[in-house]
Amino acid sequence: MNDAAKPPLTTTTSILPAAIVVGIAVSTLLIFLLINLAANPTVTTPTTLPIVVGGLATAKSNGPVAGCQQPGTPPGNISGALFVPVTTTPTGATVHANGGAGDYDCYRDLVTSTTAGSLLGYYRTHLEALGWNLFSSGTASGQPQLLFQKAGSDTFYWVVGITVVRSTNRVVHWSYRIYQNSSTL
């Protein structure tokens, strides 16, 4: 048996299967992008503070905590929490705890002519009206404290903490702290 010599078989590789896979991936991506655009509701929160009858009035200037506002930080839907009641004065410098390294963290020690209960009630009423969620009250050492959380437009959760350091004869020494939390609580 002697077979005649034949040239080798030629094979052609088609890119059609790969093109089909890429086409399916792109069309799936487009479908989900359209679903996201159609179903993504916008959330609006009030930007003005409520007027609480019988409660503390809000200072016209946020001067005592203005040092915590930096260009772009905190984001617009969070910076509305930078307010203080009238008669509030600083007792120390604005402190940026991380100094630009890591998550944003700012606090300031303040004093206000009021009672601890009035101060905490003021922040509870106003921050909840602005869409902040109270998630903790009181410290491990027994100090009166309120911690509020809200999702920022920068994809981070933000926490505002009001801690009463001491209270004597209608004068409250307290600290205001706002920081970026990289995880949910």
Disulfide bonds with the S-S distance in Angstrom:
Cys68-Cys106 2.00
